[in-house]
Structures are given as C-alpha cells and as structure tokens.
Amino acid sequence: MEYDLIVDNIGQLILPTCSLKPLKGTEMSQLPVRENAAFAVMNGKVAWIGSDQEAQALTAKERANARKRVVSPGLVDPHTHLVFGGSREQELALKQAGMPYLEILANGGGILATVEATKKATEEELVQKTSRYLERMISFGVTTIEAKSGYGLDKETELKQLRVTKRLQQLFPVSIISTFLGPHAIPPSYKGKKDAFLQEMIDLLAEIKKDQLADFADIFCETGVFTTEQAGVFLQKASEAGFGLKIHADEIDPLGGTELAVALGAISADHLVAASNEGIKRLSECDTVAVLLPGTTFYLGKEHYARARKMIDEGVAVALATDFNPGSCVTENLQLIMSLAALKLRMTAEEIWNAVTANAAFAVGKGGEAGILEIGKPATFVVWDIPNYLYIPYHFGVNHTKSVYYEGIKIWERKCYGEI
C-alpha cells in the first residue's frame, strides 16, 4: 500500500485517549505518549500508527520528517468571541488609573463600544478583520475553534456576526463551531426591560436554526446581566429549538449557573471562577465540561482563579480556552493559556494537554473526532518545535508551533533557521 503521507522520526507522539465521554478526575492525568514514533495518512485520516523503525518499510507519496520533535493532535479552543468590530486599547490606561468598569461603560466604553463598532462594520469588513485573528490562532496550533456572537444585541447584528462565522468556515481549512450568544449584555434601550430583550433573543432562535447559523446557544448568567431564572428560560427555549447548550456561569458571583448547566444537560459551563462547592460536586456527577479561562482572570488583574485543582480532584471534566475577546482577554495564544493553567491553576502538563485536546473537543460537540489521533480519525495534527511535551507550559509567551496539518494537508508552517 502507498499512503498519502507518512510522518516519521517523531520524538514524542501525544495520543490523548478517545472515549465516548470526556476525561474526568484522575483520567486527566493519563496522557499516552509514544516515543520514536510514526504514523501514516490516507484520504485525510490516520491509517497507521507505529514505530519509526517500522515506518521505514512503508511507502508514501510524501514524507514529513519530524526531526525528533513532538507531534500532537490539533488543539481545540472551545470558547472565543472571534467576530467583533473595533478594539478597546484606550481602555487599558483607564483601568490602570483605577477607573471602574461601570464608569468606563457609562462613558461609552466597555462592551457597548464593541457593540457599536460591530454594528457599524460591514460583513465584508468583519470577514477581513476576523481572518487575521483566525490565521493567528491556526499559527498557535489551533485547528478547532468555537466562535460566539454577542456583540450585536439586536437581530440584524447578531445575524451578521453569525453569517461572518459561517463564511470563515468556508474560507479556512479548520473546524469552526458557531454559538449564538445574543443575551450577552443588556442594551441601553432595554434598561429595566430585561425580559423583553430576552424574548427578542428567544424569537431569533428559529431563524438561526433554519439558516444553520449556529450549533449552540449561550447566555451570560451573572449579577447585573441575567439571573439563573432568566438563563433557564432562554436555554430551555434554545434546547427545544434544537441547539446544544452552553452558559457563561459563576464568573464573578456564585449565582448557581453551574448547577443550572448540569440540570439542563449543557455541554459546557464556562468561567466558573466563583462556582460553589455544590456546583463542583454536581459537575463531577455528569459529563458537562468545565471550560476554564485563566487568561481572562490574568488580563483583568484578578487574584482568584477558577478552582481547577479542586474540580479535577473531585472528578470534573476540565477544558481550557482563550476566551479571546476585545475587552477581557485579548490573546489568540492557547499556548499561553496552557502556561497559565500550570502557573495559576496548578494543573499538570498531562492534564493541560488533555484539557486543550480531547476534553476541549467534547466541550464543543466534537468529542472522539477532534483533539485525538487514532486510526480512522481525521489526521489533524501539529508538529511542535519542542524537545518534549512538558516544554510548552514551562516556556511561556512564545509560539512553539513548527507546522499545522488539517486532515492530512499542511495549512501553516514556520521556517526554522538552519533547515533546508
């Protein structure tokens, strides 16, 4: 047999365990790593995995010499706000000067500034702008990305964001999962009328589903935004309309968003910095994935991070994401998040790798397909310019990617000095 591609001379091949469910608790510390390995690709899928020595007897149309580097599945970023207009760099100085967020908001800044910029931008402008962010994510080894709307807060702009996401999927050889986050904030015109605004977002669900613009529905359940009761109403309606469920839960105050996610069978509960002990206990009893966003806590200068160690020790399935957005976490670098997970969440390297591959895939409905390398599964992988899998959490703030492949096709590469 002649394969399409053989990747050989691999120093370490990371092979997260695939199962029907996300990895929980002590399972997250188990990371199969094969040394001196190789694998073959046929028709975009992994067709053979074995030793480098065995690979030398095989034939292929193309060979890729990993030069003793680390190879892993493509990374999965399960929580981003990818599509938005404008930027908010001028707010950083205001925050440094001690101006409270509500005052920034009152002066036309904060999320409302992004909403206004997104409304003004044309669909084509948003495609061009977001393409740069997406290219950067790919360069950091990410091949599956969740993208939320939520910077429209009205029918026309929310639909525009979702259409942009759909166009990006057609333009880029990666997997993009679309999430409708219409109830992300309260527009000024609905001050004192939250339920009316929420109903407007509920009314949008049927059109979004008909046009296949989103896979999931999400809501920001937090003090001053939406209550757990309101979130429950929206998510129940979304479930009835055929959407998978996600929720921004317990980021600042322990309102019970975590418990609500479990009760409704949400695929993920995200943020969870203030998740209660009861919420963590309930997460451990189900397969809802806790998507943690340490980059947001870091960027906002907060001291208290999500209790990842307690979650994992109690048997919760944990994933990691960038939360890329223009206000509270302005980075496309999931590798940086891996370092923050080690330094601030006290996660081990093995747990971190599982959290950005297999478990992150389950958090976006791609479990058992993305974030793994198994025979018969997509040959989507990254070659890392590192000596071993422990290295990325250790050496932070730079890009360790050598090359990125999506279904057997190279989609990004960095030239290394001294290489032919």
KEMI-596451 format. One record per residue (C-alpha): residue in one letter; x, y, z. Coordinates in nm, 3 decimals. Example, Ala and Ser with C-alpha at 12.3 -4.5 7.8 and 13.67 -1.06 7.14 Angstrom:
residues 2
aa A&u 1.230&v -0.450&w 0.780
aa S&u 1.367&v -0.106&w 0.714
END
This chain:
residues 420
aa M&u 0.000&v 0.000&w 0.000
aa E&u 0.117&v 0.352&w -0.078
aa Y&u -0.001&v 0.604&w 0.180
aa D&u -0.063&v 0.971&w 0.104
aa L&u 0.168&v 1.087&w 0.384
aa I&u 0.398&v 0.936&w 0.643
aa V&u 0.511&v 1.145&w 0.939
aa D&u 0.822&v 0.981&w 1.078
aa N&u 1.115&v 1.044&w 1.312
aa I&u 0.878&v 1.171&w 1.583
aa G&u 1.042&v 1.221&w 1.922
aa Q&u 0.714&v 1.205&w 2.115
aa L&u 0.368&v 1.139&w 1.972
aa I&u 0.089&v 1.257&w 2.203
aa L&u -0.214&v 1.030&w 2.178
aa P&u -0.497&v 1.150&w 2.407
aa T&u -0.731&v 0.866&w 2.488
aa C&u -1.054&v 0.871&w 2.293
aa S&u -1.372&v 0.758&w 2.463
aa L&u -1.743&v 0.821&w 2.446
aa K&u -1.712&v 1.069&w 2.732
aa P&u -1.471&v 1.344&w 2.838
aa L&u -1.183&v 1.256&w 3.068
aa K&u -1.267&v 1.319&w 3.433
aa G&u -1.065&v 1.346&w 3.751
aa T&u -0.763&v 1.116&w 3.759
aa E&u -0.826&v 1.017&w 3.396
aa M&u -0.699&v 1.362&w 3.301
aa S&u -0.353&v 1.277&w 3.436
aa Q&u -0.322&v 0.987&w 3.192
aa L&u -0.159&v 1.104&w 2.870
aa P&u -0.035&v 0.828&w 2.638
aa V&u 0.292&v 0.939&w 2.477
aa R&u 0.469&v 0.718&w 2.222
aa E&u 0.840&v 0.779&w 2.165
aa N&u 1.032&v 0.726&w 1.841
aa A&u 0.702&v 0.701&w 1.661
aa A&u 0.550&v 0.746&w 1.317
aa F&u 0.207&v 0.742&w 1.156
aa A&u 0.057&v 0.729&w 0.810
aa V&u -0.226&v 0.923&w 0.649
aa M&u -0.466&v 0.811&w 0.377
aa N&u -0.758&v 1.018&w 0.244
aa G&u -0.724&v 1.270&w 0.524
aa K&u -0.743&v 1.014&w 0.803
aa V&u -0.491&v 0.837&w 1.022
aa A&u -0.435&v 0.498&w 0.861
aa W&u -0.148&v 0.351&w 1.063
aa I&u 0.045&v 0.426&w 1.386
aa G&u 0.367&v 0.254&w 1.482
aa S&u 0.737&v 0.290&w 1.547
aa D&u 0.973&v 0.497&w 1.338
aa Q&u 1.165&v 0.179&w 1.256
aa E&u 0.851&v 0.013&w 1.119
aa A&u 0.771&v 0.323&w 0.914
aa Q&u 1.090&v 0.290&w 0.713
aa A&u 0.948&v -0.017&w 0.540
aa L&u 0.634&v 0.170&w 0.431
aa T&u 0.587&v 0.377&w 0.116
aa A&u 0.405&v 0.705&w 0.070
aa K&u 0.358&v 0.983&w -0.183
aa E&u 0.504&v 1.226&w 0.071
aa R&u 0.711&v 1.201&w 0.387
aa A&u 0.738&v 1.456&w 0.665
aa N&u 1.044&v 1.421&w 0.888
aa A&u 0.954&v 1.547&w 1.236
aa R&u 1.326&v 1.562&w 1.329
aa K&u 1.261&v 1.420&w 1.677
aa R&u 1.004&v 1.690&w 1.755
aa V&u 0.678&v 1.645&w 1.946
aa V&u 0.358&v 1.580&w 1.750
aa S&u 0.010&v 1.620&w 1.897
aa P&u -0.348&v 1.640&w 1.776
aa G&u -0.454&v 1.987&w 1.664
aa L&u -0.553&v 2.199&w 1.963
aa V&u -0.916&v 2.287&w 2.034
aa D&u -1.017&v 2.633&w 2.161
aa P&u -1.372&v 2.583&w 2.296
aa H&u -1.455&v 2.943&w 2.400
aa T&u -1.382&v 3.251&w 2.188
aa H&u -1.560&v 3.572&w 2.087
aa L&u -1.396&v 3.567&w 1.746
aa V&u -1.608&v 3.810&w 1.545
aa F&u -1.624&v 4.174&w 1.656
aa G&u -1.567&v 4.525&w 1.531
aa G&u -1.315&v 4.778&w 1.659
aa S&u -1.079&v 4.740&w 1.953
aa R&u -1.051&v 4.888&w 2.303
aa E&u -0.682&v 4.950&w 2.368
aa Q&u -0.756&v 5.300&w 2.500
aa E&u -0.939&v 5.145&w 2.797
aa L&u -0.622&v 4.987&w 2.933
aa A&u -0.488&v 5.322&w 3.059
aa L&u -0.826&v 5.396&w 3.219
aa K&u -0.817&v 5.064&w 3.402
aa Q&u -0.460&v 5.129&w 3.515
aa A&u -0.575&v 5.465&w 3.652
aa G&u -0.835&v 5.285&w 3.861
aa M&u -1.148&v 5.378&w 3.668
aa P&u -1.421&v 5.122&w 3.747
aa Y&u -1.565&v 4.926&w 3.457
aa L&u -1.913&v 5.071&w 3.512
aa E&u -1.772&v 5.421&w 3.473
aa I&u -1.593&v 5.317&w 3.152
aa L&u -1.926&v 5.174&w 3.037
aa A&u -2.111&v 5.495&w 3.125
aa N&u -1.864&v 5.692&w 2.913
aa G&u -1.938&v 5.482&w 2.605
aa G&u -1.665&v 5.222&w 2.655
aa G&u -1.671&v 4.859&w 2.758
aa I&u -1.882&v 4.606&w 2.575
aa L&u -2.112&v 4.877&w 2.439
aa A&u -1.819&v 5.026&w 2.246
aa T&u -1.761&v 4.688&w 2.082
aa V&u -2.132&v 4.654&w 2.008
aa E&u -2.136&v 4.993&w 1.838
aa A&u -1.825&v 4.913&w 1.631
aa T&u -1.968&v 4.575&w 1.531
aa K&u -2.294&v 4.734&w 1.421
aa K&u -2.110&v 4.986&w 1.204
aa A&u -1.881&v 4.731&w 1.038
aa T&u -1.992&v 4.570&w 0.715
aa E&u -1.999&v 4.195&w 0.683
aa E&u -1.703&v 4.209&w 0.447
aa E&u -1.504&v 4.425&w 0.691
aa L&u -1.570&v 4.175&w 0.970
aa V&u -1.461&v 3.884&w 0.750
aa Q&u -1.133&v 4.061&w 0.668
aa K&u -1.070&v 4.163&w 1.029
aa T&u -1.156&v 3.826&w 1.181
aa S&u -0.947&v 3.640&w 0.924
aa R&u -0.635&v 3.788&w 1.079
aa Y&u -0.734&v 3.660&w 1.424
aa L&u -0.817&v 3.319&w 1.286
aa E&u -0.485&v 3.293&w 1.099
aa R&u -0.307&v 3.374&w 1.423
aa M&u -0.498&v 3.105&w 1.612
aa I&u -0.401&v 2.849&w 1.350
aa S&u -0.038&v 2.958&w 1.382
aa F&u -0.058&v 2.869&w 1.752
aa G&u -0.168&v 2.514&w 1.667
aa V&u -0.545&v 2.551&w 1.697
aa T&u -0.749&v 2.360&w 1.439
aa T&u -1.094&v 2.357&w 1.604
aa I&u -1.240&v 2.686&w 1.725
aa E&u -1.568&v 2.782&w 1.888
aa A&u -1.688&v 3.133&w 1.789
aa K&u -1.965&v 3.322&w 1.969
aa S&u -2.181&v 3.610&w 1.857
aa G&u -2.297&v 3.853&w 2.125
aa Y&u -2.169&v 4.191&w 2.008
aa G&u -2.489&v 4.282&w 1.829
aa L&u -2.758&v 4.275&w 2.095
aa D&u -3.009&v 4.316&w 1.813
aa K&u -3.140&v 4.089&w 1.541
aa E&u -2.953&v 4.235&w 1.244
aa T&u -2.608&v 4.249&w 1.402
aa E&u -2.629&v 3.911&w 1.571
aa L&u -2.722&v 3.753&w 1.240
aa K&u -2.438&v 3.942&w 1.073
aa Q&u -2.186&v 3.802&w 1.320
aa L&u -2.316&v 3.451&w 1.266
aa R&u -2.302&v 3.487&w 0.888
aa V&u -1.940&v 3.602&w 0.915
aa T&u -1.859&v 3.290&w 1.117
aa K&u -2.021&v 3.074&w 0.850
aa R&u -1.818&v 3.247&w 0.577
aa L&u -1.497&v 3.193&w 0.772
aa Q&u -1.570&v 2.821&w 0.786
aa Q&u -1.591&v 2.824&w 0.407
aa L&u -1.265&v 3.020&w 0.375
aa F&u -1.041&v 2.837&w 0.623
aa P&u -0.943&v 2.468&w 0.639
aa V&u -1.026&v 2.434&w 1.009
aa S&u -1.336&v 2.339&w 1.207
aa I&u -1.536&v 2.636&w 1.340
aa I&u -1.824&v 2.575&w 1.580
aa S&u -2.075&v 2.861&w 1.592
aa T&u -2.253&v 2.971&w 1.912
aa F&u -2.537&v 3.223&w 1.941
aa L&u -2.474&v 3.447&w 2.243
aa G&u -2.740&v 3.709&w 2.183
aa P&u -2.810&v 3.754&w 2.557
aa H&u -2.452&v 3.869&w 2.628
aa A&u -2.543&v 4.205&w 2.786
aa I&u -2.840&v 4.441&w 2.819
aa P&u -2.857&v 4.713&w 2.551
aa P&u -2.926&v 5.063&w 2.689
aa S&u -3.259&v 5.079&w 2.508
aa Y&u -3.378&v 4.785&w 2.718
aa K&u -3.274&v 4.922&w 3.055
aa G&u -3.527&v 4.794&w 3.308
aa K&u -3.676&v 4.563&w 3.043
aa K&u -3.452&v 4.256&w 3.055
aa D&u -3.732&v 4.010&w 2.995
aa A&u -3.841&v 4.196&w 2.681
aa F&u -3.487&v 4.184&w 2.543
aa L&u -3.454&v 3.818&w 2.634
aa Q&u -3.775&v 3.744&w 2.447
aa E&u -3.633&v 3.920&w 2.139
aa M&u -3.331&v 3.689&w 2.155
aa I&u -3.557&v 3.386&w 2.202
aa D&u -3.754&v 3.491&w 1.895
aa L&u -3.430&v 3.480&w 1.693
aa L&u -3.364&v 3.114&w 1.766
aa A&u -3.593&v 2.975&w 1.497
aa E&u -3.438&v 3.186&w 1.220
aa I&u -3.084&v 3.100&w 1.328
aa K&u -3.167&v 2.730&w 1.331
aa K&u -3.345&v 2.748&w 0.993
aa D&u -3.040&v 2.910&w 0.830
aa Q&u -2.799&v 2.678&w 1.014
aa L&u -2.603&v 2.971&w 1.156
aa A&u -2.522&v 2.825&w 1.498
aa D&u -2.478&v 2.491&w 1.669
aa F&u -2.507&v 2.612&w 2.029
aa A&u -2.684&v 2.880&w 2.231
aa D&u -2.520&v 3.060&w 2.524
aa I&u -2.617&v 3.324&w 2.781
aa F&u -2.426&v 3.541&w 3.028
aa C&u -2.565&v 3.449&w 3.369
aa E&u -2.416&v 3.698&w 3.613
aa T&u -2.501&v 3.975&w 3.860
aa G&u -2.634&v 4.275&w 3.667
aa V&u -2.686&v 4.074&w 3.350
aa F&u -2.918&v 3.770&w 3.351
aa T&u -3.040&v 3.575&w 3.652
aa T&u -3.036&v 3.198&w 3.672
aa E&u -3.414&v 3.204&w 3.623
aa Q&u -3.383&v 3.410&w 3.305
aa A&u -3.095&v 3.196&w 3.184
aa G&u -3.302&v 2.885&w 3.245
aa V&u -3.590&v 3.022&w 3.036
aa F&u -3.361&v 3.110&w 2.744
aa L&u -3.166&v 2.785&w 2.750
aa Q&u -3.481&v 2.574&w 2.773
aa K&u -3.623&v 2.750&w 2.468
aa A&u -3.291&v 2.703&w 2.288
aa S&u -3.292&v 2.332&w 2.370
aa E&u -3.646&v 2.298&w 2.237
aa A&u -3.531&v 2.470&w 1.916
aa G&u -3.257&v 2.209&w 1.871
aa F&u -2.949&v 2.394&w 1.997
aa G&u -2.680&v 2.249&w 2.219
aa L&u -2.642&v 2.448&w 2.540
aa K&u -2.355&v 2.648&w 2.686
aa I&u -2.351&v 2.905&w 2.965
aa H&u -2.128&v 3.182&w 3.098
aa A&u -2.164&v 3.081&w 3.462
aa D&u -2.046&v 3.198&w 3.804
aa E&u -1.765&v 3.418&w 3.673
aa I&u -1.795&v 3.679&w 3.948
aa D&u -2.066&v 3.566&w 4.189
aa P&u -2.185&v 3.213&w 4.275
aa L&u -2.537&v 3.255&w 4.140
aa G&u -2.593&v 2.889&w 4.060
aa G&u -2.517&v 2.898&w 3.689
aa T&u -2.302&v 2.588&w 3.729
aa E&u -2.589&v 2.396&w 3.886
aa L&u -2.821&v 2.520&w 3.610
aa A&u -2.584&v 2.392&w 3.342
aa V&u -2.590&v 2.047&w 3.499
aa A&u -2.967&v 2.047&w 3.543
aa L&u -3.024&v 2.134&w 3.176
aa G&u -2.758&v 1.897&w 3.041
aa A&u -2.544&v 2.175&w 2.895
aa I&u -2.240&v 2.056&w 2.703
aa S&u -2.024&v 2.305&w 2.894
aa A&u -2.027&v 2.556&w 3.178
aa D&u -1.768&v 2.829&w 3.123
aa H&u -1.564&v 3.061&w 3.351
aa L&u -1.668&v 2.913&w 3.692
aa V&u -1.426&v 3.129&w 3.894
aa A&u -1.691&v 3.160&w 4.165
aa A&u -1.850&v 2.817&w 4.125
aa S&u -1.977&v 2.685&w 4.457
aa N&u -1.872&v 2.361&w 4.621
aa E&u -2.217&v 2.225&w 4.539
aa G&u -2.179&v 2.329&w 4.176
aa I&u -1.845&v 2.150&w 4.152
aa K&u -1.995&v 1.841&w 4.315
aa R&u -2.276&v 1.832&w 4.061
aa L&u -2.033&v 1.876&w 3.772
aa S&u -1.844&v 1.572&w 3.895
aa E&u -2.163&v 1.366&w 3.865
aa C&u -2.220&v 1.440&w 3.496
aa D&u -2.038&v 1.494&w 3.166
aa T&u -2.084&v 1.871&w 3.140
aa V&u -1.734&v 2.008&w 3.072
aa A&u -1.597&v 2.287&w 3.290
aa V&u -1.431&v 2.527&w 3.044
aa L&u -1.181&v 2.738&w 3.239
aa L&u -1.044&v 3.070&w 3.114
aa P&u -0.737&v 3.169&w 3.317
aa G&u -0.632&v 3.427&w 3.058
aa T&u -0.936&v 3.637&w 3.148
aa T&u -0.857&v 3.633&w 3.519
aa F&u -0.495&v 3.722&w 3.438
aa Y&u -0.584&v 4.006&w 3.199
aa L&u -0.833&v 4.159&w 3.442
aa G&u -0.574&v 4.156&w 3.718
aa K&u -0.781&v 3.937&w 3.949
aa E&u -0.620&v 3.727&w 4.220
aa H&u -0.868&v 3.441&w 4.242
aa Y&u -0.870&v 3.188&w 3.961
aa A&u -1.114&v 2.904&w 3.896
aa R&u -1.051&v 2.616&w 4.135
aa A&u -0.921&v 2.375&w 3.875
aa R&u -0.733&v 2.163&w 4.126
aa K&u -1.047&v 2.102&w 4.335
aa M&u -1.252&v 2.033&w 4.022
aa I&u -1.013&v 1.774&w 3.886
aa D&u -0.953&v 1.614&w 4.224
aa E&u -1.330&v 1.577&w 4.270
aa G&u -1.380&v 1.419&w 3.928
aa V&u -1.485&v 1.706&w 3.699
aa A&u -1.406&v 1.708&w 3.326
aa V&u -1.199&v 2.024&w 3.266
aa A&u -1.109&v 2.201&w 2.940
aa L&u -0.914&v 2.520&w 2.874
aa A&u -0.984&v 2.807&w 2.632
aa T&u -0.855&v 3.153&w 2.546
aa D&u -1.183&v 3.347&w 2.578
aa F&u -1.035&v 3.565&w 2.302
aa N&u -1.230&v 3.894&w 2.303
aa P&u -1.156&v 4.269&w 2.281
aa G&u -1.230&v 4.356&w 2.643
aa S&u -1.121&v 4.098&w 2.896
aa C&u -0.876&v 3.863&w 2.722
aa V&u -0.704&v 3.993&w 2.413
aa T&u -0.500&v 3.693&w 2.304
aa E&u -0.532&v 3.423&w 2.039
aa N&u -0.250&v 3.224&w 2.201
aa L&u -0.380&v 2.900&w 2.351
aa Q&u -0.021&v 2.803&w 2.430
aa L&u -0.006&v 3.097&w 2.672
aa I&u -0.324&v 2.967&w 2.836
aa M&u -0.150&v 2.630&w 2.881
aa S&u 0.126&v 2.806&w 3.076
aa L&u -0.125&v 2.999&w 3.288
aa A&u -0.301&v 2.671&w 3.365
aa A&u 0.023&v 2.536&w 3.507
aa L&u 0.122&v 2.851&w 3.694
aa K&u -0.218&v 2.972&w 3.820
aa L&u -0.449&v 2.669&w 3.812
aa R&u -0.184&v 2.420&w 3.932
aa M&u -0.267&v 2.175&w 3.655
aa T&u -0.010&v 1.919&w 3.549
aa A&u 0.127&v 1.903&w 3.194
aa E&u -0.070&v 1.585&w 3.130
aa E&u -0.395&v 1.744&w 3.249
aa I&u -0.326&v 2.053&w 3.040
aa W&u -0.272&v 1.860&w 2.718
aa N&u -0.595&v 1.666&w 2.773
aa A&u -0.775&v 1.993&w 2.850
aa V&u -0.681&v 2.153&w 2.515
aa T&u -0.736&v 1.841&w 2.304
aa A&u -0.975&v 1.558&w 2.391
aa N&u -1.178&v 1.737&w 2.661
aa A&u -1.196&v 2.066&w 2.473
aa A&u -1.338&v 1.872&w 2.179
aa F&u -1.617&v 1.733&w 2.397
aa A&u -1.694&v 2.092&w 2.509
aa V&u -1.790&v 2.181&w 2.150
aa G&u -1.961&v 1.860&w 2.046
aa K&u -1.657&v 1.719&w 1.865
aa G&u -1.560&v 1.455&w 2.118
aa G&u -1.399&v 1.148&w 1.964
aa E&u -1.334&v 1.337&w 1.641
aa A&u -1.119&v 1.642&w 1.717
aa G&u -0.835&v 1.657&w 1.969
aa I&u -0.724&v 1.298&w 1.909
aa L&u -0.506&v 1.095&w 1.673
aa E&u -0.648&v 0.748&w 1.615
aa I&u -0.672&v 0.517&w 1.319
aa G&u -0.978&v 0.608&w 1.117
aa K&u -0.998&v 0.960&w 1.266
aa P&u -0.902&v 1.288&w 1.093
aa A&u -0.527&v 1.338&w 1.052
aa T&u -0.532&v 1.685&w 1.205
aa F&u -0.213&v 1.747&w 1.397
aa V&u 0.065&v 1.985&w 1.499
aa V&u 0.441&v 1.941&w 1.484
aa W&u 0.592&v 2.129&w 1.778
aa D&u 0.945&v 2.268&w 1.788
aa I&u 0.998&v 2.146&w 2.145
aa P&u 1.205&v 1.863&w 2.300
aa N&u 0.918&v 1.703&w 2.496
aa Y&u 0.553&v 1.757&w 2.589
aa L&u 0.644&v 1.917&w 2.924
aa Y&u 0.802&v 2.213&w 2.747
aa I&u 0.508&v 2.433&w 2.640
aa P&u 0.370&v 2.504&w 2.990
aa Y&u 0.731&v 2.570&w 3.101
aa H&u 0.845&v 2.810&w 2.826
aa F&u 0.568&v 3.068&w 2.809
aa G&u 0.478&v 3.360&w 2.587
aa V&u 0.624&v 3.240&w 2.256
aa N&u 0.499&v 3.030&w 1.967
aa H&u 0.633&v 2.674&w 1.965
aa T&u 0.449&v 2.563&w 1.652
aa K&u 0.655&v 2.424&w 1.364
aa S&u 0.373&v 2.317&w 1.131
aa V&u -0.003&v 2.255&w 1.134
aa Y&u -0.191&v 1.993&w 0.932
aa Y&u -0.566&v 1.968&w 0.881
aa E&u -0.694&v 1.633&w 0.757
aa G&u -0.353&v 1.545&w 0.621
aa I&u -0.288&v 1.878&w 0.444
aa K&u -0.030&v 2.125&w 0.572
aa I&u -0.204&v 2.458&w 0.638
aa W&u 0.066&v 2.653&w 0.822
aa E&u 0.443&v 2.629&w 0.866
aa R&u 0.720&v 2.828&w 1.030
aa K&u 1.063&v 2.815&w 0.874
aa C&u 1.335&v 2.723&w 1.121
aa Y&u 1.685&v 2.859&w 1.078
aa G&u 1.939&v 2.607&w 0.954
aa E&u 1.683&v 2.381&w 0.792
aa I&u 1.679&v 2.301&w 0.424
END
